[in-house]
Amino acid sequence: MTNAFSENLTKLRKDKGLSQDDLAKKLYVSRQAISKWENGESTPDLDKLMEIAQLFDITLDRLVSNEKLEQSVESTSQEGVVDEQGDSHLNVWDFLARFWWLLFPVVGFLSSIFHLN
């Protein structure tokens, strides 16, 4: 895992135009920690791995897999998955995973309309 993760982290960071210091600040860790992760000397804990995956908008398994990251972060679709015909779509589960926080204002709005306190 470490080798694949370190290669993927380095590629993702560079594709996004971040220095090790920039990434360290976003993750609230030291630049030395980023350097050790990228050199394969250590691996972040699960919470940090999840933060990294979320930061780069990829799945955790893709972050740590041996599969090469074909597309740069900038060229990935923000709307959803791109199928063979080039059509972008976002299924219900992807939508809920990305926009779960929208439930709070919707529920608040509906409860104010129907007075469901």
C-alpha positions in Angstrom: 0.0 0.0 0.0 2.7 2.5 0.9 4.4 2.5 -2.5 1.1 2.9 -4.4 -0.1 5.5 -1.9 3.1 7.5 -2.0 3.2 7.6 -5.8 -0.5 8.5 -6.0 -0.2 11.2 -3.3 2.8 12.8 -5.1 1.0 12.7 -8.5 -2.3 14.2 -7.0 -0.4 16.9 -5.2 1.6 17.9 -8.3 -1.5 17.7 -10.6 -3.3 20.1 -8.3 -0.3 22.5 -8.2 0.4 22.2 -4.5 3.7 22.2 -2.8 4.4 19.8 0.1 4.0 22.8 2.4 0.6 23.8 0.9 -0.7 20.3 1.3 0.6 20.1 4.8 -1.2 23.3 5.8 -4.5 21.9 4.3 -4.1 18.7 6.3 -2.8 20.3 9.5 0.4 18.2 9.5 4.1 19.1 9.0 5.8 19.3 5.6 8.1 16.6 6.9 5.1 14.3 7.3 4.1 14.9 3.7 7.6 14.2 2.6 7.7 10.9 4.6 4.4 9.8 3.1 5.6 10.6 -0.5 8.9 8.8 0.1 7.1 5.8 1.5 8.8 6.1 4.9 5.5 6.3 6.7 1.8 6.1 6.1 -0.9 8.5 7.5 -3.6 7.1 9.8 -7.0 6.3 8.4 -8.5 9.6 9.3 -5.8 11.5 7.4 -6.2 9.1 4.4 -9.9 9.9 4.3 -9.1 13.6 4.4 -6.6 13.3 1.6 -9.1 11.3 -0.5 -11.8 14.0 0.1 -9.4 16.8 -0.6 -8.5 15.3 -4.0 -12.1 14.2 -4.7 -11.2 10.5 -5.2 -12.2 7.3 -3.4 -10.1 6.0 -0.6 -9.5 2.7 -2.5 -8.3 4.6 -5.5 -5.9 6.7 -3.4 -4.2 3.6 -2.0 -4.5 1.2 -5.0 -1.8 0.1 -7.4 -3.9 1.3 -10.3 -2.3 4.3 -12.0 -4.2 7.5 -11.8 -4.8 8.2 -15.5 -6.4 11.6 -15.3 -5.1 14.6 -13.5 -7.2 16.2 -10.7 -7.9 19.1 -13.0 -9.4 17.0 -15.7 -11.7 14.8 -13.6 -15.4 15.5 -14.0 -16.9 17.4 -11.1 -20.5 16.5 -12.2 -20.1 12.7 -11.9 -18.9 9.7 -13.7 -18.1 9.9 -17.4 -19.2 6.8 -19.3 -17.9 5.4 -22.6 -20.0 7.9 -24.7 -18.6 10.8 -22.8 -21.9 11.5 -21.0 -21.6 12.7 -17.4 -24.1 11.5 -14.9 -24.5 11.6 -11.1 -26.5 8.8 -9.5 -28.5 9.2 -6.3 -25.9 7.7 -4.1 -23.1 9.9 -5.5 -25.3 12.9 -5.1 -26.1 12.1 -1.5 -22.4 11.3 -0.7 -21.4 14.7 -2.1 -24.3 16.9 -1.0 -25.5 15.2 2.2 -25.4 18.6 4.0 -28.3 19.9 1.8 -30.6 17.7 3.9 -30.4 20.2 6.8 -31.8 23.3 5.0 -34.4 21.2 3.2 -35.6 19.6 6.5 -35.5 23.0 8.2 -37.5 24.6 5.4 -40.1 21.8 5.3 -40.5 21.9 9.1 -41.1 25.7 9.0 -43.8 25.2 6.4 -45.5 22.4 8.1 -44.7 23.5 11.7 -43.2 20.1 12.6 -41.3 21.1 15.7 
